[in-house]
Amino acid sequence: MNPSLTYAFAALMVVVGVVFIYLIVRPNPRRLPRGVVQWAGVALSVLLIGLGGALAVLTFQVDARQSGRLPTVVASGDEVSQEPAPNFHFVNLASDAEEELAAYRGRVVLLNFWATWCPPCLGELPDLNRLYEDYAADGLAVITISDEDPATIRDFAEEEIPLRTINGYIDAPERLPAPFDRMQTGRPMSYVIDRDGIIRRIVLGQRDYAAFEAMVRPLLAAEPARP
């Protein structure tokens, strides 16, 4: 069903419920229901209003998931991991060339999934820019990936926040291998990958420069990748 029609129907339910309550209590001196019939009418009207609100919320959630505008997370717990990072391809926004995650083997990778519509993502972008500028020479690659149209990302970078990371995009997030496909359930989602291509930490939610720095510095100081 068209979301616009669903929203309109939900709004109509709310309006009808409010009007019914008004018509029921309007003749009464204290604007309160009188008798069993009026109380029942008010109760049914309140139920109608609640159903309309619930329908609107449900429609929003379904529409958000279908359009890719998934929940955003301000902060959550980190997960420690020891699983190999699976390979996947993305398009580099700067060069329009296809790249693969495996090409960054031997460097510490901070892989961040973000979107222009995600406020927590935008809150940490300047910190990710700074982190990459400070530690790129030490072997850090900060890769920021969105599933939005490249024109949308470019316009954002020109008008809002410059993207100084290794920035790319994908067109089919549902085809990402696990655990990277978890970016479909919430953003920002970050993965800290060591020089050997092992995911060491999964980070759901916004973090600042100090938090990301604390995650990557020990890995940058570790022994070079195994042959």
NUMI-442592 format. One line per 2 residues: number of its first residue (from 1); for each residue x, y, z of N, C-alpha, C. Coordinates in steps of 0.2 Angstrom, whole numbers, plus 2048, in hexadecimal, padded with zeros to 3 digits. Layout:
BEGIN
NUM = X/Y/Z/X/Y/Z/X/Y/Z ~ ...
//
This chain:
BEGIN
1 = 804/7FA/800/800/800/800/804/806/800 ~ 802/80B/7FC/806/812/7FC/806/815/803
3 = 80C/816/805/80D/819/80C/809/820/80D ~ 809/824/808/805/82A/808/7FE/829/80A
5 = 7FB/824/807/7F4/822/808/7F3/81F/80F ~ 7F8/81B/811/7F7/819/818/7F8/81E/81D
7 = 7FC/823/81C/7FD/828/821/7F6/82C/821 ~ 7F3/82D/81B/7ED/831/81A/7E8/82E/81E
9 = 7E7/827/81D/7E2/823/821/7E3/823/828 ~ 7EA/823/82A/7EB/823/832/7E9/82A/834
11 = 7EA/82F/831/7E8/836/833/7E1/837/833 ~ 7DD/834/82E/7D6/834/82E/7D3/830/834
13 = 7D6/82B/836/7D4/827/83C/7D5/82B/843 ~ 7DA/82F/843/7DC/833/849/7D6/839/849
15 = 7D5/83C/843/7D1/842/843/7CA/840/844 ~ 7C8/83A/842/7C1/837/843/7C0/836/84A
17 = 7C5/833/84E/7C5/832/855/7C4/838/859 ~ 7C8/83D/857/7C8/843/85B/7C1/847/85A
19 = 7BE/847/854/7B8/84A/852/7B2/846/856 ~ 7B2/83F/856/7AD/83C/85A/7AD/83E/861
21 = 7B3/83E/864/7B4/840/86B/7B1/847/86C ~ 7B2/84C/868/7B0/852/868/7A8/852/868
23 = 7A5/84F/863/79E/84F/862/79B/84B/868 ~ 79E/846/86B/79B/843/871/79B/848/877
25 = 7A0/84B/879/7A0/84F/87F/79E/856/87E ~ 79D/859/878/79B/860/877/795/862/87A
27 = 790/85E/87A/789/860/87E/78A/860/885 ~ 78F/85D/888/78F/85C/88F/792/862/892
29 = 790/865/898/792/86B/89B/79A/86B/89D ~ 79C/865/89F/7A3/864/8A1/7A8/861/89C
31 = 7A5/860/896/7A8/85D/890/7AB/856/892 ~ 7A7/853/896/7A9/84C/898/7A4/847/896
33 = 7A6/841/894/7A0/83C/892/79C/83B/898 ~ 796/839/896/790/838/89B/78D/831/899
35 = 78D/82D/89E/789/826/89D/78E/821/899 ~ 78B/81B/899/78F/816/896/790/817/88F
37 = 78B/819/88B/78B/819/884/791/81E/882 ~ 791/824/885/796/829/883/79D/827/885
39 = 79E/824/88B/7A4/821/88D/7A7/81C/888 ~ 7A2/818/886/7A4/813/881/7A6/816/87A
41 = 7A2/81B/878/7A4/81F/872/7AB/822/872 ~ 7AC/825/878/7B3/828/879/7B8/823/879
43 = 7B7/81D/87C/7BC/818/87C/7BE/815/875 ~ 7B8/815/871/7B9/812/86A/7BD/817/866
45 = 7BC/81E/868/7BF/823/864/7C6/823/866 ~ 7C8/823/86C/7CF/822/86E/7D3/81C/86B
47 = 7CF/817/86B/7D2/811/868/7D3/812/860 ~ 7CF/816/85D/7D0/817/856/7D6/81C/855
49 = 7D6/821/85A/7DC/825/859/7E3/822/85A ~ 7E3/81D/85F/7E9/819/860/7EB/815/85A
51 = 7E6/812/857/7E7/80D/851/7EA/812/84C ~ 7E7/818/84B/7EA/81C/846/7F1/81E/847
53 = 7F3/81F/84D/7FA/821/84F/7FE/81B/84E ~ 7FC/815/850/800/80F/84F/801/80D/848
55 = 7FC/80E/843/7FC/80D/83C/801/812/839 ~ 801/818/83B/806/81D/839/80D/81B/83B
57 = 80E/819/841/815/817/843/817/810/83F ~ 813/80C/83E/815/805/83B/816/807/834
59 = 812/80B/830/814/80D/829/81B/811/829 ~ 81C/815/82E/823/818/82E/828/813/82E
61 = 828/80E/832/82D/809/833/82E/805/82D ~ 828/803/82A/829/7FF/824/82C/803/81E
63 = 829/809/81E/82C/80E/818/833/80F/819 ~ 835/810/81F/83C/812/821/841/80C/81F
65 = 83F/806/820/843/800/81F/843/7FF/817 ~ 83D/800/814/83D/7FF/80D/841/804/809
67 = 842/80A/80B/845/80F/808/84C/810/80A ~ 84E/80B/80F/855/80B/811/857/810/817
69 = 852/813/819/853/818/81F/852/814/825 ~ 857/810/827/857/80C/82D/858/810/833
71 = 857/80C/839/858/810/83F/85F/812/840 ~ 860/818/843/866/81A/845/867/819/84C
73 = 86D/819/84E/86F/817/855/874/81C/857 ~ 873/820/85D/877/824/860/87D/821/864
75 = 87C/81C/867/881/818/86B/87F/811/86D ~ 883/80D/86D/882/806/86F/888/803/871
77 = 888/7FC/873/88E/7F9/875/892/7F6/86F ~ 898/7F6/870/89D/7F3/86B/89D/7EB/86C
79 = 89E/7E8/866/89F/7E1/866/8A6/7DF/865 ~ 8A9/7DB/869/8B0/7D8/867/8AF/7D2/862
81 = 8B3/7D2/85D/8B3/7CD/858/8BA/7CA/856 ~ 8BA/7C4/853/8C0/7C1/851/8BF/7BE/84A
83 = 8BA/7C0/846/8B8/7BD/840/8BB/7C0/83A ~ 8BD/7BC/835/8C0/7BF/82F/8BB/7C4/82C
85 = 8BE/7C9/829/8B9/7CE/826/8B8/7CC/81F ~ 8B2/7CA/81D/8B0/7C8/816/8B2/7CE/811
87 = 8B3/7CC/80B/8B4/7D1/806/8AE/7D3/803 ~ 8AE/7D9/801/8A8/7DC/7FD/8AB/7E2/7F8
89 = 8A7/7E3/7F3/8A9/7E9/7EF/8A5/7EF/7F0 ~ 8A8/7F5/7EF/8A4/7FB/7EF/8A7/800/7EA
91 = 8A4/805/7E8/8A6/80A/7E4/8A9/810/7E7 ~ 8AF/812/7E6/8B3/818/7E9/8AF/81E/7E6
93 = 8AD/822/7EA/8A9/828/7E8/8AE/82D/7E5 ~ 8B4/82D/7E6/8B9/832/7E3/8BB/830/7DC
95 = 8BC/82A/7DB/8BF/827/7D5/8B9/824/7D1 ~ 8B4/822/7D4/8AF/81E/7D0/8B1/817/7CE
97 = 8B6/815/7D1/8B9/80E/7D0/8B7/809/7D5 ~ 8B6/803/7D3/8B4/7FE/7D8/8BA/7FC/7DC
99 = 8B9/7FB/7E2/8BE/7F9/7E7/8BB/7F3/7EB ~ 8C0/7F0/7EE/8BE/7EA/7F2/8C1/7EB/7F9
101 = 8BE/7E9/7FE/8C1/7E9/805/8C7/7E6/806 ~ 8C8/7E0/802/8CE/7DC/803/8D4/7E0/801
103 = 8D3/7E5/7FD/8D9/7E9/7FA/8DD/7EC/800 ~ 8D9/7ED/806/8DC/7F1/80B/8DF/7EC/810
105 = 8E0/7E6/80F/8E3/7E1/813/8EA/7E4/815 ~ 8EC/7E4/81B/8F3/7E6/81D/8F2/7ED/820
107 = 8ED/7F0/81F/8EB/7F6/823/8E6/7F5/828 ~ 8E6/7F9/82D/8E0/7F9/832/8DA/7FD/82F
109 = 8D5/7FA/82F/8CF/7FD/82B/8C9/7FF/830 ~ 8C7/805/830/8C1/807/834/8BC/807/82E
111 = 8B7/802/82E/8B2/802/829/8AB/805/82C ~ 8A9/80A/829/8A3/80E/82C/89D/80E/827
113 = 898/80C/829/892/80C/825/88D/812/827 ~ 88C/816/823/888/81D/825/883/81F/81F
115 = 880/824/821/87B/827/81C/87A/82E/81D ~ 878/832/818/877/839/819/871/83B/81D
117 = 86C/836/81E/866/838/821/867/835/829 ~ 86D/833/82B/86E/830/831/872/835/836
119 = 86E/839/83A/872/83E/83F/878/83B/842 ~ 877/836/846/87D/833/849/883/832/844
121 = 882/830/83E/887/82F/839/88B/835/838 ~ 887/83B/837/889/841/835/88D/844/83B
123 = 88B/842/841/88F/844/847/896/842/848 ~ 897/83C/845/89E/839/846/8A2/83A/83F
125 = 89F/83C/83A/8A3/83D/834/8A9/841/835 ~ 8A9/847/838/8AF/84B/839/8B4/848/83D
127 = 8B2/844/842/8B7/840/845/8BA/83B/841 ~ 8B7/837/83D/8B9/832/838/8BE/836/833
129 = 8BC/83C/831/8C1/83F/82C/8C7/841/830 ~ 8C7/843/836/8CD/845/83A/8D1/83F/83B
131 = 8CE/839/83D/8D1/833/83F/8D5/831/839 ~ 8D2/831/833/8D6/82F/82D/8DC/833/82B
133 = 8DB/83A/82C/8E0/83E/82B/8E6/83D/830 ~ 8E4/83C/836/8EA/83B/83B/8EE/834/83A
135 = 8EA/82F/838/8ED/828/839/8EE/825/832 ~ 8EC/828/82C/8ED/825/826/8F5/823/825
137 = 8F9/827/827/900/826/826/903/820/82A ~ 8FF/81E/82F/901/818/834/8FD/812/831
139 = 8FA/812/82C/8F7/80C/829/8EF/80B/82A ~ 8EC/811/82C/8E5/811/82D/8E1/812/827
141 = 8DC/80E/825/8D7/810/820/8D0/811/823 ~ 8CD/817/822/8C6/818/824/8C2/818/81E
143 = 8BE/813/81E/8BA/812/818/8B2/813/81A ~ 8AF/818/817/8A8/81A/819/8A4/818/813
145 = 89F/814/814/89B/811/80F/893/813/810 ~ 890/815/80B/889/817/80B/885/813/805
147 = 87F/811/806/87B/80E/801/877/813/7FD ~ 878/81A/7FE/874/81F/7FA/877/820/7F3
149 = 873/824/7EF/875/826/7E9/87B/82A/7E9 ~ 880/829/7E5/887/82C/7E5/886/834/7E4
151 = 881/836/7E0/87F/83D/7E0/87D/840/7E6 ~ 879/83C/7EA/877/83F/7F1/87D/840/7F5
153 = 882/83B/7F5/888/83B/7FA/88C/841/7F7 ~ 88D/842/7F1/891/847/7EF/88F/84E/7F0
155 = 888/84F/7F0/885/855/7F2/886/856/7F9 ~ 885/851/7FD/886/852/804/88D/854/806
157 = 892/851/803/899/852/804/89B/859/802 ~ 898/85C/7FD/899/863/7FA/896/868/7FF
159 = 890/866/801/88C/86C/804/88C/86B/80C ~ 88D/865/80F/88C/864/816/893/862/819
161 = 895/85C/819/89B/85A/81C/8A0/857/817 ~ 8A6/85A/816/8AB/857/811/8AC/84F/813
163 = 8AD/84B/80E/8AF/844/810/8B7/843/80E ~ 8BB/843/813/8C2/842/812/8C4/83B/814
165 = 8BF/836/815/8C1/82F/816/8C1/82C/80F ~ 8C2/825/80F/8C2/821/808/8BA/820/808
167 = 8B7/824/804/8AF/824/804/8AD/820/7FE ~ 8A8/81C/7FF/8A5/818/7FA/89E/817/7FA
169 = 89B/813/7F6/894/812/7F6/893/80B/7F3 ~ 88D/808/7F5/88B/801/7F3/884/802/7F1
171 = 881/7FE/7EC/87A/7FF/7EA/876/7F9/7EC ~ 879/7F4/7F0/875/7EE/7F2/877/7EC/7F9
173 = 875/7F0/7FE/877/7EE/805/875/7E7/807 ~ 870/7E5/804/86D/7DE/806/872/7D8/804
175 = 876/7DA/7FF/87B/7D5/7FD/882/7D5/801 ~ 882/7DA/805/888/7DA/809/889/7D3/80D
177 = 88F/7D1/80E/890/7CB/812/890/7CC/819 ~ 88E/7C7/81D/88E/7C8/825/895/7C9/827
179 = 896/7CD/82C/891/7D1/830/890/7D8/82E ~ 893/7D9/828/892/7E0/825/88B/7E2/823
181 = 887/7DC/822/880/7DE/820/87C/7E0/826 ~ 87F/7E0/82C/87B/7E3/832/87A/7EB/831
183 = 87D/7EE/82D/87C/7F5/82C/875/7F6/829 ~ 871/7F1/827/86A/7F2/826/866/7F3/82C
185 = 868/7F1/831/864/7F2/837/865/7F8/83B ~ 86A/7FC/83A/86C/802/83D/872/805/83B
187 = 872/80C/83C/878/80F/83A/879/815/83E ~ 880/817/840/886/815/83D/888/80E/83F
189 = 88B/80A/83B/88E/804/83D/895/804/83B ~ 89A/802/83F/8A1/802/83E/8A4/7FC/840
191 = 8A9/7FA/83C/8AD/7F4/83D/8B4/7F5/83D ~ 8B8/7F3/842/8BF/7F4/843/8C2/7EE/841
193 = 8C6/7EE/83B/8CA/7E8/838/8D1/7E9/839 ~ 8D4/7E4/83B/8DC/7E4/83C/8DF/7E3/836
195 = 8E6/7E3/836/8EA/7E3/830/8EA/7DC/82D ~ 8E8/7D7/831/8E7/7D0/82E/8E0/7CF/82B
197 = 8DC/7D4/82B/8D5/7D3/828/8D0/7D0/82D ~ 8D1/7D1/834/8CD/7CE/839/8C9/7D4/83C
199 = 8C2/7D3/83C/8BE/7D8/83F/8BF/7D7/847 ~ 8C1/7DD/84A/8C3/7DD/851/8BD/7E0/855
201 = 8BA/7E4/852/8B4/7E8/856/8AF/7EA/851 ~ 8A9/7E9/854/8A3/7EB/850/89F/7F0/854
203 = 89E/7F6/851/89C/7FC/855/895/7FF/852 ~ 890/7FE/856/88A/801/854/888/807/858
205 = 887/80C/854/886/813/857/88C/818/856 ~ 88A/81E/858/88F/823/857/895/823/85C
207 = 89B/824/859/8A1/825/85E/8A4/82B/85C ~ 8A9/82E/861/8AD/834/85F/8B4/832/85E
209 = 8B8/837/85C/8BF/836/85A/8C3/832/85F ~ 8C2/833/866/8C6/830/86B/8C4/828/86B
211 = 8BD/827/86A/8BB/820/86B/8BE/81C/865 ~ 8BE/81F/85F/8C0/81B/859/8C8/81B/859
213 = 8CB/820/85C/8D3/820/85C/8D5/81A/861 ~ 8D1/819/867/8D3/814/86B/8D2/80D/868
215 = 8CE/80D/863/8CD/806/860/8D2/804/85B ~ 8D5/809/858/8D9/808/852/8E0/808/854
217 = 8E2/80C/859/8E9/80D/85A/8ED/807/85C ~ 8EA/803/861/8ED/7FC/862/8EE/7F8/85C
219 = 8EA/7F8/857/8EB/7F4/851/8F0/7F7/84D ~ 8F0/7FD/84D/8F6/801/849/8FD/7FF/84B
221 = 8FD/7FE/852/903/7FD/855/905/7F6/855 ~ 901/7F1/853/902/7EA/853/907/7E8/84D
223 = 909/7E2/84E/90E/7DF/849/90A/7DF/842 ~ 90F/7E0/83C/90C/7E0/836/908/7D9/834
225 = 904/7DA/82F/8FF/7D4/82D/903/7CE/82C ~ 900/7C8/82E/904/7C2/82C/904/7C1/825
227 = 909/7BD/822/90A/7BC/81B/905/7B7/818
//
